[in-house]
């Protein structure tokens, strides 16, 4: 052999032997890599695993697997093809997706007690987020709210009393466990370790402001949750009890909130629904001197004041009339409800700096209520102990209020009150010392319902009805 052939040159040093070309491409190949196409069945199985991670129903996966099996032979032929192929591979991917869409979408789901279901529903659905309390996979997705008894682990858990996912009389619920969990993060620190108690539901207890106030009278910290007929969900947290008052009352801490996504938004899975309901926008009351609650005989409201716009020099940009022409009427409250609790208004307010909750572009809009709930916080874990604790606290606070009123009352008014019981009834009376009477729900005692019917009949015959009122508007009768 020629000795020159045995000398290493640049070509030898920088040339990859052919036997290694299959695993180590040369410089030209690095610039324009050859496409090593994956067979269709390989891509399909990768997609199946991702679908499994996303929570697709097993029956859907099995049908997708059968599609993958039918494409296996064609996939093997594709795997043998070489070099010319980035665009060709893209076409194959599009074809695979098209074939898949002819069968079932990877996002096909059906709501049930658990996130996996074998139904054939092929469309997006609405799921009840309360079902996360029963779902066997809820803990893996971060939706486990049941206390374990370990204080260090239970800081983000809570119990729900006063209702349940199976209480049909309260369906559809407004507040769900994911929504309540999000609201908990904005409550005062001393309330974050307590449990939720649903005290009033419009659907369950009747559409009446009087009934609402009778259930709310003992709750210092309360959350009102409203769902409109259009699917908007919003509400307010207040730290003063709802009671009839001639003037504004209630101050910090307080905030209004809204669920960021509409309740009617269709989802692919139960956990997607729970995730949507856990996202809320919160507008806190920052002015410690502001009084934001209104509670009269014919309406309740929270958050007052129109939001005016000023320029850099402090001048009003546009008048209230001009603003109403552009953005609609401002009804004066962030949230306001009529006495039947079936309709109300929401507007931009200067108290909370909130937008209109049913149309952010508007100054204010009316809405119709599909359901309304009143929630409070309690350290108790059972309904009986929660009622006993709240009634005791209410009795103490009312005794103090009554003693203050008595000390400031004139002798004339005091003598008038002592003459008989024809005056206006007190908020708290001796009959309220009976826990059963204090928390009796409308329709839960036949003898009381008979007395209520007699009372309503007498009012009708005496001409003192004063208009249509709900069943819950009648007073509570003790045995």
VOPAGU-2260 file (C-alpha; in pm, 1 decimal, decimal comma):
REM VOPAGU-2260
SITE   aa  ch    i         X         Y         Z
SITE  UNK   A    0       0,0       0,0       0,0
SITE  UNK   A    1     111,2     352,9     -69,4
SITE  UNK   A    2     262,7     505,6     247,5
SITE  UNK   A    3      68,9     825,9     174,5
SITE  UNK   A    4    -255,2     632,8     229,0
SITE  UNK   A    5    -143,8     548,0     584,0
SITE  UNK   A    6     -96,8     916,0     682,0
SITE  UNK   A    7    -392,8    1072,6     864,7
SITE  UNK   A    8    -536,4    1369,4     680,2
SITE  UNK   A    9    -825,8    1610,1     740,7
SITE  UNK   A   10   -1068,5    1396,0     548,1
SITE  UNK   A   11    -995,5    1093,4     766,4
SITE  UNK   A   12   -1005,4    1291,5    1090,1
SITE  UNK   A   13   -1339,9    1455,2    1020,8
SITE  UNK   A   14   -1520,3    1171,9     844,7
SITE  UNK   A   15   -1748,3     940,6    1040,3
SITE  UNK   A   16   -1721,5     574,7     942,7
SITE  UNK   A   17   -2021,7     435,2     766,1
SITE  UNK   A   18   -2078,9     177,1    1040,6
SITE  UNK   A   19   -2146,5     462,0    1283,0
SITE  UNK   A   20   -2364,2     667,5    1054,1
SITE  UNK   A   21   -2680,5     508,6    1195,6
SITE  UNK   A   22   -2613,9     643,0    1544,1
SITE  UNK   A   23   -2388,1     945,9    1488,7
SITE  UNK   A   24   -2489,0    1177,4    1202,4
SITE  UNK   A   25   -2223,7    1384,9    1032,3
SITE  UNK   A   26   -2211,0    1762,3    1016,1
SITE  UNK   A   27   -2436,0    1786,0     711,1
SITE  UNK   A   28   -2698,1    1572,9     879,7
SITE  UNK   A   29   -2692,2    1795,8    1184,1
SITE  UNK   A   30   -2772,7    2092,0     963,8
SITE  UNK   A   31   -3069,1    1918,8     801,8
SITE  UNK   A   32   -3160,8    1622,9    1020,5
SITE  UNK   A   33   -3327,2    1327,4     864,9
SITE  UNK   A   34   -3673,4    1260,0     994,0
SITE  UNK   A   35   -3701,2     932,8    1177,6
SITE  UNK   A   36   -4074,0     889,2    1168,2
SITE  UNK   A   37   -4257,9     728,8    1453,5
SITE  UNK   A   38   -4522,3     477,5    1353,4
SITE  UNK   A   39   -4878,5     585,7    1399,8
SITE  UNK   A   40   -4948,3     329,2    1666,9
SITE  UNK   A   41   -4654,8     468,3    1869,0
SITE  UNK   A   42   -4794,0     821,1    1851,2
SITE  UNK   A   43   -5139,6     690,5    1935,4
SITE  UNK   A   44   -5021,1     514,9    2250,1
SITE  UNK   A   45   -4836,6     826,2    2365,2
SITE  UNK   A   46   -5161,9    1015,7    2314,3
SITE  UNK   A   47   -5348,4     751,9    2513,1
SITE  UNK   A   48   -5114,2     794,0    2806,3
SITE  UNK   A   49   -5159,7    1170,8    2797,0
SITE  UNK   A   50   -5534,5    1121,5    2777,9
SITE  UNK   A   51   -5514,6     894,3    3082,5
SITE  UNK   A   52   -5327,1    1169,3    3266,9
SITE  UNK   A   53   -5600,9    1416,2    3166,8
SITE  UNK   A   54   -5875,3    1194,2    3306,7
SITE  UNK   A   55   -6039,4    1057,2    2991,5
SITE  UNK   A   56   -6303,7     787,2    3043,0
SITE  UNK   A   57   -6165,5     428,5    3014,4
SITE  UNK   A   58   -6421,5     332,5    2750,1
SITE  UNK   A   59   -6298,3     615,8    2532,4
SITE  UNK   A   60   -5938,8     496,9    2579,5
SITE  UNK   A   61   -6032,0     144,7    2476,3
SITE  UNK   A   62   -6189,2     267,7    2153,1
SITE  UNK   A   63   -5883,5     479,8    2085,0
SITE  UNK   A   64   -5666,2     173,4    2146,1
SITE  UNK   A   65   -5863,1     -22,3    1886,2
SITE  UNK   A   66   -5801,8     259,3    1637,4
SITE  UNK   A   67   -5432,4     242,2    1719,8
SITE  UNK   A   68   -5428,4    -132,5    1663,7
SITE  UNK   A   69   -5587,2     -96,7    1321,8
SITE  UNK   A   70   -5315,5     150,6    1223,5
SITE  UNK   A   71   -5026,9     -66,7    1343,0
SITE  UNK   A   72   -4946,6    -226,4    1008,6
SITE  UNK   A   73   -4955,6     105,6     828,3
SITE  UNK   A   74   -4736,3     247,7    1104,1
SITE  UNK   A   75   -4471,9     -16,4    1048,2
SITE  UNK   A   76   -4447,1      83,2     682,5
SITE  UNK   A   77   -4415,4     446,9     780,5
SITE  UNK   A   78   -4131,3     361,1    1017,9
SITE  UNK   A   79   -3927,4     222,7     725,8
SITE  UNK   A   80   -3949,0     537,9     518,5
SITE  UNK   A   81   -3646,9     769,1     511,4
SITE  UNK   A   82   -3542,7    1113,5     459,4
SITE  UNK   A   83   -3786,3    1335,7     281,3
SITE  UNK   A   84   -4028,5    1377,9     545,4
SITE  UNK   A   85   -4098,6    1662,1     785,1
SITE  UNK   A   86   -4398,9    1779,0     585,1
SITE  UNK   A   87   -4507,0    1419,6     526,7
SITE  UNK   A   88   -4494,1    1349,4     899,0
SITE  UNK   A   89   -4705,1    1657,4     967,2
SITE  UNK   A   90   -4962,6    1528,4     719,3
SITE  UNK   A   91   -4968,7    1194,1     897,1
SITE  UNK   A   92   -5028,7    1366,8    1228,2
SITE  UNK   A   93   -5318,4    1561,0    1079,6
SITE  UNK   A   94   -5457,0    1240,2     934,6
SITE  UNK   A   95   -5428,2    1066,7    1271,4
SITE  UNK   A   96   -5611,2    1346,7    1444,6
SITE  UNK   A   97   -5881,8    1348,3    1177,9
SITE  UNK   A   98   -5931,0     974,5    1213,9
SITE  UNK   A   99   -5947,3    1017,0    1588,1
SITE  UNK   A  100   -6209,3    1289,8    1562,0
SITE  UNK   A  101   -6428,4    1058,7    1355,0
SITE  UNK   A  102   -6439,7     825,7    1652,2
SITE  UNK   A  103   -6418,1    1001,1    1987,3
SITE  UNK   A  104   -6238,9    1311,1    2103,3
SITE  UNK   A  105   -5966,9    1271,3    2366,0
SITE  UNK   A  106   -6158,5    1522,1    2574,1
SITE  UNK   A  107   -6479,2    1319,7    2581,3
SITE  UNK   A  108   -6603,1    1294,4    2939,8
SITE  UNK   A  109   -6920,7    1236,9    3136,8
SITE  UNK   A  110   -7001,7    1364,6    3488,2
SITE  UNK   A  111   -7062,6    1113,5    3766,4
SITE  UNK   A  112   -6980,3    1047,0    4127,8
SITE  UNK   A  113   -6622,6     978,3    4018,8
SITE  UNK   A  114   -6415,3    1140,5    3747,6
SITE  UNK   A  115   -6397,5     817,1    3542,4
SITE  UNK   A  116   -6712,1     715,3    3359,2
SITE  UNK   A  117   -6790,8     472,0    3079,3
SITE  UNK   A  118   -7077,1     665,3    2920,9
SITE  UNK   A  119   -7093,1     746,7    2552,1
SITE  UNK   A  120   -7156,0    1119,5    2592,5
SITE  UNK   A  121   -6949,8    1297,8    2327,4
SITE  UNK   A  122   -7009,0    1660,1    2422,7
SITE  UNK   A  123   -6884,4    1893,8    2689,6
SITE  UNK   A  124   -7086,8    1880,1    3007,9
SITE  UNK   A  125   -7165,9    2065,7    3326,1
SITE  UNK   A  126   -7046,5    1893,7    3642,4
SITE  UNK   A  127   -7154,7    1935,8    4003,2
SITE  UNK   A  128   -6841,6    2043,9    4189,2
SITE  UNK   A  129   -6989,0    1902,9    4511,5
SITE  UNK   A  130   -6907,9    1557,2    4377,9
SITE  UNK   A  131   -6539,2    1609,2    4457,8
SITE  UNK   A  132   -6636,8    1516,6    4813,8
SITE  UNK   A  133   -6717,0    1167,3    4684,8
SITE  UNK   A  134   -6463,4    1127,1    4407,8
SITE  UNK   A  135   -6196,7     867,9    4470,9
SITE  UNK   A  136   -5936,9    1071,8    4278,9
SITE  UNK   A  137   -6016,1    1409,4    4440,7
SITE  UNK   A  138   -5723,7    1395,8    4681,7
SITE  UNK   A  139   -5477,2    1344,6    4395,6
SITE  UNK   A  140   -5606,4    1661,8    4231,7
SITE  UNK   A  141   -5592,8    1871,2    4550,4
SITE  UNK   A  142   -5967,7    1875,7    4621,0
SITE  UNK   A  143   -5972,3    1691,0    4953,2
SITE  UNK   A  144   -6123,2    1905,8    5228,6
SITE  UNK   A  145   -6190,7    1644,6    5496,6
SITE  UNK   A  146   -6006,7    1709,3    5826,7
SITE  UNK   A  147   -5771,0    1430,8    5934,2
SITE  UNK   A  148   -5733,6    1533,7    6299,0
SITE  UNK   A  149   -5373,7    1645,0    6249,2
SITE  UNK   A  150   -5354,3    2019,0    6314,9
SITE  UNK   A  151   -5050,6    2071,6    6091,2
SITE  UNK   A  152   -5216,2    1896,7    5797,0
SITE  UNK   A  153   -5566,9    2036,7    5847,1
SITE  UNK   A  154   -5493,1    2407,8    5803,1
SITE  UNK   A  155   -5655,1    2402,0    5455,6
SITE  UNK   A  156   -5942,8    2168,0    5538,9
SITE  UNK   A  157   -6291,6    2227,4    5670,2
SITE  UNK   A  158   -6618,8    2050,4    5738,1
SITE  UNK   A  159   -6955,9    2151,7    5593,5
SITE  UNK   A  160   -7264,6    2132,6    5811,9
SITE  UNK   A  161   -7623,1    2237,7    5747,5
SITE  UNK   A  162   -7630,8    2077,5    5402,3
SITE  UNK   A  163   -7466,4    1810,6    5190,6
SITE  UNK   A  164   -7419,5    1705,5    4831,3
SITE  UNK   A  165   -7719,6    1472,6    4869,1
SITE  UNK   A  166   -7963,8    1734,9    5000,6
SITE  UNK   A  167   -8193,9    1755,1    4701,6
SITE  UNK   A  168   -8409,5    2024,6    4867,4
SITE  UNK   A  169   -8115,9    2268,2    4838,4
SITE  UNK   A  170   -8023,7    2188,7    4476,4
SITE  UNK   A  171   -7876,6    2354,9    4289,0
SITE  UNK   A  172   -7624,7    2473,3    4547,2
SITE  UNK   A  173   -7463,9    2810,9    4487,7
SITE  UNK   A  174   -7146,2    2766,4    4689,5
SITE  UNK   A  175   -6939,6    2454,7    4623,3
SITE  UNK   A  176   -6647,6    2314,8    4826,5
SITE  UNK   A  177   -6384,6    2450,8    4582,1
SITE  UNK   A  178   -6549,6    2794,7    4591,3
SITE  UNK   A  179   -6573,7    2792,5    4971,8
SITE  UNK   A  180   -6209,3    2690,4    4991,9
SITE  UNK   A  181   -6107,5    2992,5    4784,0
SITE  UNK   A  182   -6321,1    3230,2    4991,6
SITE  UNK   A  183   -6159,3    3091,1    5307,2
SITE  UNK   A  184   -5823,9    3235,4    5197,0
SITE  UNK   A  185   -5961,5    3590,5    5221,7
SITE  UNK   A  186   -6138,5    3558,9    5556,1
SITE  UNK   A  187   -5988,6    3701,8    5876,9
SITE  UNK   A  188   -5716,5    3485,0    6023,1
SITE  UNK   A  189   -5920,3    3369,1    6324,2
SITE  UNK   A  190   -6188,9    3223,1    6095,7
SITE  UNK   A  191   -5967,4    3019,7    5863,5
SITE  UNK   A  192   -5955,7    2717,6    6091,6
SITE  UNK   A  193   -6334,3    2701,1    6133,4
SITE  UNK   A  194   -6603,1    2511,1    5945,5
SITE  UNK   A  195   -6876,3    2621,9    5707,2
SITE  UNK   A  196   -7241,5    2616,1    5808,5
SITE  UNK   A  197   -7516,2    2678,6    5552,0
SITE  UNK   A  198   -7797,1    2844,3    5746,3
SITE  UNK   A  199   -8031,1    2951,6    5468,8
SITE  UNK   A  200   -8110,6    2845,3    5114,6
SITE  UNK   A  201   -8369,3    3030,2    4908,8
SITE  UNK   A  202   -8477,3    2709,3    4736,9
SITE  UNK   A  203   -8494,8    2508,0    5058,0
SITE  UNK   A  204   -8626,1    2765,8    5306,8
SITE  UNK   A  205   -8839,3    2999,0    5096,9
SITE  UNK   A  206   -8792,6    3328,2    4912,5
SITE  UNK   A  207   -8853,4    3581,2    5187,4
SITE  UNK   A  208   -8640,0    3854,6    5339,3
SITE  UNK   A  209   -8802,5    3799,2    5680,3
SITE  UNK   A  210   -8705,9    3433,0    5673,4
SITE  UNK   A  211   -8354,2    3525,0    5568,4
SITE  UNK   A  212   -8318,3    3769,7    5858,2
SITE  UNK   A  213   -8453,8    3520,3    6110,2
SITE  UNK   A  214   -8183,2    3271,5    6009,8
SITE  UNK   A  215   -7912,9    3538,7    5986,3
SITE  UNK   A  216   -7979,5    3714,4    6318,1
SITE  UNK   A  217   -7736,6    3502,9    6520,8
SITE  UNK   A  218   -7447,4    3505,9    6271,6
SITE  UNK   A  219   -7183,8    3772,5    6320,1
SITE  UNK   A  220   -6965,7    3661,1    6028,8
SITE  UNK   A  221   -7166,4    3562,0    5723,2
SITE  UNK   A  222   -7125,4    3497,8    5352,3
SITE  UNK   A  223   -7405,3    3556,3    5103,8
SITE  UNK   A  224   -7370,2    3356,8    4781,0
SITE  UNK   A  225   -7592,0    3440,3    4482,1
SITE  UNK   A  226   -7635,1    3263,0    4149,2
SITE  UNK   A  227   -7822,2    3440,2    3871,2
SITE  UNK   A  228   -8031,1    3286,8    3595,8
SITE  UNK   A  229   -7744,8    3367,9    3357,3
SITE  UNK   A  230   -7494,4    3165,2    3559,9
SITE  UNK   A  231   -7307,3    3450,9    3728,9
SITE  UNK   A  232   -7201,1    3363,9    4085,0
SITE  UNK   A  233   -7104,1    3636,0    4331,7
SITE  UNK   A  234   -7160,7    3745,9    4688,5
SITE  UNK   A  235   -7033,1    3928,2    4994,5
SITE  UNK   A  236   -6866,1    3859,2    5326,9
SITE  UNK   A  237   -6967,5    4080,7    5619,5
SITE  UNK   A  238   -6862,5    4083,9    5984,9
SITE  UNK   A  239   -7183,1    4239,4    6122,3
SITE  UNK   A  240   -7511,0    4046,0    6164,0
SITE  UNK   A  241   -7788,0    4119,0    5915,3
SITE  UNK   A  242   -8067,6    4289,8    6109,1
SITE  UNK   A  243   -8321,4    4560,6    6031,7
SITE  UNK   A  244   -8159,3    4900,5    6076,3
SITE  UNK   A  245   -8276,9    5248,0    5971,2
SITE  UNK   A  246   -7925,9    5354,7    5868,3
SITE  UNK   A  247   -7615,7    5204,1    5712,0
SITE  UNK   A  248   -7409,2    4981,8    5939,5
SITE  UNK   A  249   -7125,4    4731,1    5922,1
SITE  UNK   A  250   -6763,5    4805,2    5838,0
SITE  UNK   A  251   -6431,7    4623,1    5798,3
SITE  UNK   A  252   -6350,2    4343,7    5756,8
SITE  UNK   A  253   -6570,5    4293,1    5454,6
SITE  UNK   A  254   -6535,1    4210,1    5086,6
SITE  UNK   A  255   -6740,8    4134,6    4779,1
SITE  UNK   A  256   -6639,3    3852,9    4548,2
SITE  UNK   A  257   -6726,1    3697,7    4216,4
SITE  UNK   A  258   -6651,4    3360,6    4061,3
SITE  UNK   A  259   -6427,7    3438,5    3765,8
SITE  UNK   A  260   -6594,0    3193,4    3527,3
SITE  UNK   A  261   -6963,8    3158,0    3456,2
SITE  UNK   A  262   -7130,6    2860,5    3625,1
SITE  UNK   A  263   -7272,6    2752,6    3287,1
SITE  UNK   A  264   -6925,3    2708,8    3138,1
SITE  UNK   A  265   -6902,9    2356,3    2996,6
SITE  UNK   A  266   -6606,3    2145,4    3103,1
SITE  UNK   A  267   -6430,0    1824,5    3007,5
SITE  UNK   A  268   -6415,8    1677,2    3356,1
SITE  UNK   A  269   -6529,1    1712,9    3714,1
SITE  UNK   A  270   -6188,0    1839,4    3819,0
SITE  UNK   A  271   -6186,0    2105,0    3549,1
SITE  UNK   A  272   -6521,4    2226,3    3682,4
SITE  UNK   A  273   -6383,8    2231,7    4037,0
SITE  UNK   A  274   -6078,8    2422,8    3918,3
SITE  UNK   A  275   -6293,9    2684,9    3744,2
SITE  UNK   A  276   -6506,7    2733,7    4054,4
SITE  UNK   A  277   -6200,3    2784,6    4270,8
SITE  UNK   A  278   -6096,3    3099,9    4083,4
SITE  UNK   A  279   -6254,5    3415,9    4226,3
SITE  UNK   A  280   -6202,6    3791,5    4214,5
SITE  UNK   A  281   -6217,0    3968,0    4552,0
SITE  UNK   A  282   -6271,8    4337,7    4626,4
SITE  UNK   A  283   -6203,4    4430,6    4987,8
SITE  UNK   A  284   -6334,5    4722,1    5189,7
SITE  UNK   A  285   -6034,5    4936,7    5280,8
SITE  UNK   A  286   -6198,5    5238,9    5442,5
SITE  UNK   A  287   -6233,8    5165,7    5814,5
SITE  UNK   A  288   -6484,5    5448,9    5858,1
SITE  UNK   A  289   -6718,7    5334,7    5580,2
SITE  UNK   A  290   -7058,5    5184,3    5659,1
SITE  UNK   A  291   -7164,0    4952,3    5380,3
SITE  UNK   A  292   -7457,9    4733,6    5490,7
SITE  UNK   A  293   -7823,5    4822,3    5440,9
SITE  UNK   A  294   -8106,5    4612,5    5581,0
SITE  UNK   A  295   -8463,9    4744,5    5581,4
SITE  UNK   A  296   -8805,7    4582,3    5571,7
SITE  UNK   A  297   -8804,9    4566,2    5191,1
SITE  UNK   A  298   -8444,2    4518,7    5076,8
SITE  UNK   A  299   -8084,2    4444,7    5170,1
SITE  UNK   A  300   -7776,7    4593,2    5007,7
SITE  UNK   A  301   -7404,0    4627,2    5046,3
SITE  UNK   A  302   -7146,9    4867,6    4905,4
SITE  UNK   A  303   -7251,9    5224,3    4828,4
SITE  UNK   A  304   -7136,4    5515,2    4618,0
SITE  UNK   A  305   -7089,5    5568,3    4246,4
SITE  UNK   A  306   -6734,9    5549,7    4111,3
SITE  UNK   A  307   -6653,9    5887,5    3955,5
SITE  UNK   A  308   -6359,7    5937,2    3721,4
SITE  UNK   A  309   -6121,1    6229,8    3764,2
SITE  UNK   A  310   -5831,3    6354,6    3555,8
SITE  UNK   A  311   -5480,2    6430,5    3681,2
SITE  UNK   A  312   -5583,5    6777,0    3803,4
SITE  UNK   A  313   -5870,5    6638,1    4012,0
SITE  UNK   A  314   -6148,8    6753,1    3781,6
SITE  UNK   A  315   -6447,2    6530,1    3712,2
SITE  UNK   A  316   -6401,9    6377,2    3366,6
SITE  UNK   A  317   -6770,2    6336,8    3291,4
SITE  UNK   A  318   -7094,4    6404,2    3469,0
SITE  UNK   A  319   -7310,1    6132,8    3618,1
SITE  UNK   A  320   -7567,5    6183,6    3341,9
SITE  UNK   A  321   -7307,4    6143,4    3066,3
SITE  UNK   A  322   -7171,2    5831,2    3230,5
SITE  UNK   A  323   -7516,5    5677,8    3254,2
SITE  UNK   A  324   -7571,5    5737,9    2883,2
SITE  UNK   A  325   -7250,0    5552,7    2800,7
SITE  UNK   A  326   -7245,4    5274,0    3058,9
SITE  UNK   A  327   -7599,8    5248,9    3194,0
SITE  UNK   A  328   -7759,1    5335,1    3524,2
SITE  UNK   A  329   -7581,6    5296,0    3856,8
SITE  UNK   A  330   -7826,0    5152,6    4110,6
SITE  UNK   A  331   -7626,9    5269,7    4412,4
SITE  UNK   A  332   -7512,8    4939,5    4562,5
SITE  UNK   A  333   -7250,2    4681,2    4476,8
SITE  UNK   A  334   -7521,2    4420,7    4544,7
SITE  UNK   A  335   -7884,1    4489,1    4632,3
SITE  UNK   A  336   -8174,5    4243,5    4671,2
SITE  UNK   A  337   -8548,9    4305,9    4684,3
SITE  UNK   A  338   -8765,6    4171,8    4967,1
SITE  UNK   A  339   -8859,1    3855,0    4777,2
SITE  UNK   A  340   -8486,4    3785,1    4716,4
SITE  UNK   A  341   -8571,7    3679,9    4360,0
SITE  UNK   A  342   -8434,3    3989,9    4188,7
SITE  UNK   A  343   -8174,5    4253,0    4251,0
SITE  UNK   A  344   -7914,4    4485,5    4103,4
SITE  UNK   A  345   -7538,0    4502,5    4094,2
SITE  UNK   A  346   -7341,3    4820,0    4025,7
SITE  UNK   A  347   -6995,4    4966,4    4045,5
SITE  UNK   A  348   -6933,0    5105,1    4393,7
SITE  UNK   A  349   -6677,5    5333,6    4548,5
SITE  UNK   A  350   -6681,9    5133,2    4873,6
SITE  UNK   A  351   -6526,8    4818,1    4727,5
SITE  UNK   A  352   -6402,5    4955,5    4392,5
SITE  UNK   A  353   -6580,5    4665,5    4226,5
SITE  UNK   A  354   -6723,3    4638,6    3874,5
SITE  UNK   A  355   -7078,3    4542,1    3789,8
SITE  UNK   A  356   -7082,2    4167,4    3852,0
SITE  UNK   A  357   -7303,3    4067,3    3558,3
SITE  UNK   A  358   -7152,6    4305,1    3301,6
SITE  UNK   A  359   -6810,2    4457,7    3377,4
SITE  UNK   A  360   -6856,4    4720,0    3104,8
SITE  UNK   A  361   -7174,8    4857,7    3260,1
SITE  UNK   A  362   -7234,0    5090,9    3552,7
SITE  UNK   A  363   -7508,2    4865,1    3683,8
SITE  UNK   A  364   -7744,2    4591,9    3576,6
SITE  UNK   A  365   -8049,2    4412,6    3721,4
SITE  UNK   A  366   -8042,3    4035,0    3762,5
SITE  UNK   A  367   -8276,1    3747,6    3846,1
SITE  UNK   A  368   -8184,5    3501,1    4120,5
SITE  UNK   A  369   -8187,7    3124,8    4069,4
SITE  UNK   A  370   -8071,1    3055,7    4425,4
SITE  UNK   A  371   -7926,6    3239,6    4722,8
SITE  UNK   A  372   -7746,7    3096,2    5025,2
SITE  UNK   A  373   -7635,2    3228,6    5362,1
SITE  UNK   A  374   -7323,7    3074,2    5512,7
SITE  UNK   A  375   -7149,8    3136,4    5841,8
SITE  UNK   A  376   -6839,5    3006,5    6018,9
SITE  UNK   A  377   -6838,1    2789,8    6329,3
SITE  UNK   A  378   -6573,4    2597,8    6524,3
SITE  UNK   A  379   -6827,9    2318,2    6582,3
SITE  UNK   A  380   -6829,8    1994,7    6382,6
SITE  UNK   A  381   -7197,9    1906,1    6428,3
SITE  UNK   A  382   -7517,8    2098,1    6363,5
SITE  UNK   A  383   -7645,2    2056,3    6719,1
SITE  UNK   A  384   -7328,5    2189,1    6882,9
SITE  UNK   A  385   -7307,7    2475,1    6630,3
SITE  UNK   A  386   -7664,6    2583,2    6709,8
SITE  UNK   A  387   -7606,5    2563,7    7084,4
SITE  UNK   A  388   -7287,5    2769,0    7064,9
SITE  UNK   A  389   -7436,8    3037,5    6840,8
SITE  UNK   A  390   -7755,7    3067,4    7044,0
SITE  UNK   A  391   -7554,5    3117,9    7362,5
SITE  UNK   A  392   -7342,6    3390,1    7202,0
SITE  UNK   A  393   -7653,0    3553,5    7056,3
SITE  UNK   A  394   -7828,7    3556,5    7392,3
SITE  UNK   A  395   -7530,0    3727,4    7556,9
SITE  UNK   A  396   -7498,3    3991,5    7284,7
SITE  UNK   A  397   -7872,2    4062,2    7279,2
SITE  UNK   A  398   -7881,7    4092,3    7659,0
SITE  UNK   A  399   -7606,5    4353,1    7641,7
SITE  UNK   A  400   -7781,7    4542,3    7362,3
SITE  UNK   A  401   -8110,6    4537,6    7549,3
SITE  UNK   A  402   -7951,3    4668,6    7867,9
SITE  UNK   A  403   -7794,9    4954,2    7671,6
SITE  UNK   A  404   -8126,5    5038,2    7507,8
SITE  UNK   A  405   -8303,7    5028,2    7843,4
SITE  UNK   A  406   -8054,4    5261,7    8006,9
SITE  UNK   A  407   -8093,0    5522,2    7732,8
SITE  UNK   A  408   -8471,7    5498,4    7702,4
SITE  UNK   A  409   -8680,3    5779,2    7843,1
SITE  UNK   A  410   -8910,9    5711,8    8135,4
SITE  UNK   A  411   -9212,6    5769,4    7912,0
SITE  UNK   A  412   -9110,7    5503,0    7663,0
SITE  UNK   A  413   -9015,7    5268,2    7942,2
SITE  UNK   A  414   -9356,9    5300,5    8103,3
SITE  UNK   A  415   -9526,3    5247,7    7767,2
SITE  UNK   A  416   -9330,6    4929,3    7716,2
SITE  UNK   A  417   -9418,7    4803,9    8065,8
SITE  UNK   A  418   -9794,3    4849,8    8006,1
SITE  UNK   A  419   -9822,3    4548,6    7784,1
SITE  UNK   A  420   -9699,8    4359,6    7483,8
SITE  UNK   A  421   -9876,5    4570,5    7220,7
SITE  UNK   A  422   -9556,4    4747,5    7129,7
SITE  UNK   A  423   -9313,5    4627,1    6865,7
SITE  UNK   A  424   -9171,0    4281,4    6940,5
SITE  UNK   A  425   -8814,1    4256,9    7062,7
SITE  UNK   A  426   -8553,7    4083,2    6851,3
SITE  UNK   A  427   -8481,4    3832,7    7125,6
SITE  UNK   A  428   -8746,5    3686,3    7359,7
SITE  UNK   A  429   -8772,4    3414,4    7620,1
SITE  UNK   A  430   -8907,8    3166,4    7367,6
SITE  UNK   A  431   -8578,6    3192,7    7181,3
SITE  UNK   A  432   -8406,7    3022,4    7472,7
SITE  UNK   A  433   -8551,3    2701,7    7330,4
SITE  UNK   A  434   -8296,8    2579,0    7077,8
SITE  UNK   A  435   -8557,5    2383,7    6882,9
SITE  UNK   A  436   -8777,5    2691,4    6841,2
SITE  UNK   A  437   -8486,6    2922,0    6763,9
SITE  UNK   A  438   -8364,2    2709,5    6471,6
SITE  UNK   A  439   -8692,1    2557,6    6353,8
SITE  UNK   A  440   -8716,2    2551,5    5977,7
SITE  UNK   A  441   -9034,9    2630,8    5789,2
SITE  UNK   A  442   -9218,5    2308,9    5703,2
SITE  UNK   A  443   -9044,7    2093,3    5963,8
SITE  UNK   A  444   -9329,9    2081,0    6218,2
SITE  UNK   A  445   -9691,8    2011,0    6120,4
SITE  UNK   A  446   -9844,0    2163,2    6435,4
SITE  UNK   A  447   -9651,2    2482,7    6382,4
SITE  UNK   A  448   -9752,0    2489,8    6017,6
SITE  UNK   A  449  -10116,6    2471,8    6122,1
SITE  UNK   A  450  -10068,6    2771,1    6350,5
SITE  UNK   A  451   -9895,1    2955,2    6071,1
SITE  UNK   A  452  -10187,5    2891,5    5835,9
SITE  UNK   A  453  -10429,1    3021,0    6099,2
SITE  UNK   A  454  -10218,6    3332,8    6144,9
SITE  UNK   A  455  -10209,8    3400,4    5771,3
SITE  UNK   A  456  -10588,0    3346,8    5747,5
SITE  UNK   A  457  -10654,7    3596,1    6028,8
SITE  UNK   A  458  -10431,2    3852,3    5862,8
SITE  UNK   A  459  -10616,1    3807,6    5535,6
SITE  UNK   A  460  -10958,8    3844,5    5700,8
SITE  UNK   A  461  -10846,7    4149,1    5897,9
SITE  UNK   A  462  -10713,0    4312,9    5583,0
SITE  UNK   A  463  -10364,0    4343,6    5732,2
SITE  UNK   A  464  -10188,2    4126,5    5479,7
SITE  UNK   A  465  -10022,6    4422,8    5311,8
SITE  UNK   A  466   -9950,7    4235,2    4992,8
SITE  UNK   A  467   -9812,6    3900,1    4883,7
SITE  UNK   A  468   -9552,3    3749,3    5108,4
SITE  UNK   A  469   -9375,5    3415,9    5108,8
SITE  UNK   A  470   -9453,4    3135,5    5349,7
SITE  UNK   A  471   -9135,6    3212,3    5536,6
SITE  UNK   A  472   -9260,8    3562,8    5613,3
SITE  UNK   A  473   -9478,4    3443,0    5901,1
SITE  UNK   A  474   -9326,7    3441,1    6250,9
SITE  UNK   A  475   -9194,3    3129,3    6416,4
SITE  UNK   A  476   -9444,0    2968,1    6651,8
SITE  UNK   A  477   -9329,8    2790,9    6964,2
SITE  UNK   A  478   -9494,3    2481,7    7100,4
